Amino acid sequence: MLIGIILLIIGVFVAIKPYLAWYLYIGWQIKDSEPTTIALSIYRIIAILTIISGIIVIIKGSFSN
């Protein structure tokens, strides 16, 4: 269940701040660069999938006892 909570936190963070997530992943390596709209959209899609995965892990963890 802890993994599900971690997935939820990461997913919400990336969904709210995709620019910061992009910067932490690759942006710091490239001087004076900006992410494309497509890159930010992909980060949001991945965030939504991460949130869904976190919810599934939490639900499965609560019923596995």
Backbone hydrogen bonds, N-H to C=O, Kabsch-Sander energy under -0.5 kcal/mol:
donor,donor_aa,acceptor,acceptor_aa,energy
5,I,1,M,-1.8
6,I,2,L,-2.3
7,L,3,I,-2.6
8,L,4,G,-2.2
9,I,5,I,-2.4
10,I,6,I,-2.6
11,G,7,L,-2.7
12,V,8,L,-2.7
13,F,9,I,-2.3
14,V,10,I,-2.6
15,A,11,G,-2.3
16,I,12,V,-2.2
17,K,13,F,-2.8
21,A,17,K,-2.0
22,W,18,P,-2.5
23,Y,19,Y,-2.6
24,L,20,L,-2.6
25,Y,21,A,-1.7
26,I,22,W,-3.0
27,G,22,W,-2.0
28,W,23,Y,-1.9
29,Q,26,I,-1.6
30,I,26,I,-0.6
30,I,27,G,-0.9
31,K,29,Q,-0.5
33,S,30,I,-0.7
40,L,36,T,-2.0
41,S,37,T,-2.2
42,I,38,I,-2.6
43,Y,39,A,-2.2
44,R,40,L,-2.0
45,I,41,S,-2.4
46,I,42,I,-2.7
47,A,43,Y,-2.1
48,I,44,R,-2.3
49,L,45,I,-2.3
50,T,46,I,-2.2
51,I,47,A,-2.4
52,I,48,I,-2.4
53,S,49,L,-2.3
54,G,50,T,-2.4
55,I,51,I,-2.3
56,I,52,I,-2.4
57,V,53,S,-2.6
58,I,54,G,-2.3
59,I,55,I,-2.6
60,K,56,I,-2.9
61,G,57,V,-2.3
62,S,58,I,-1.9
63,F,59,I,-1.1
64,S,60,K,-0.7
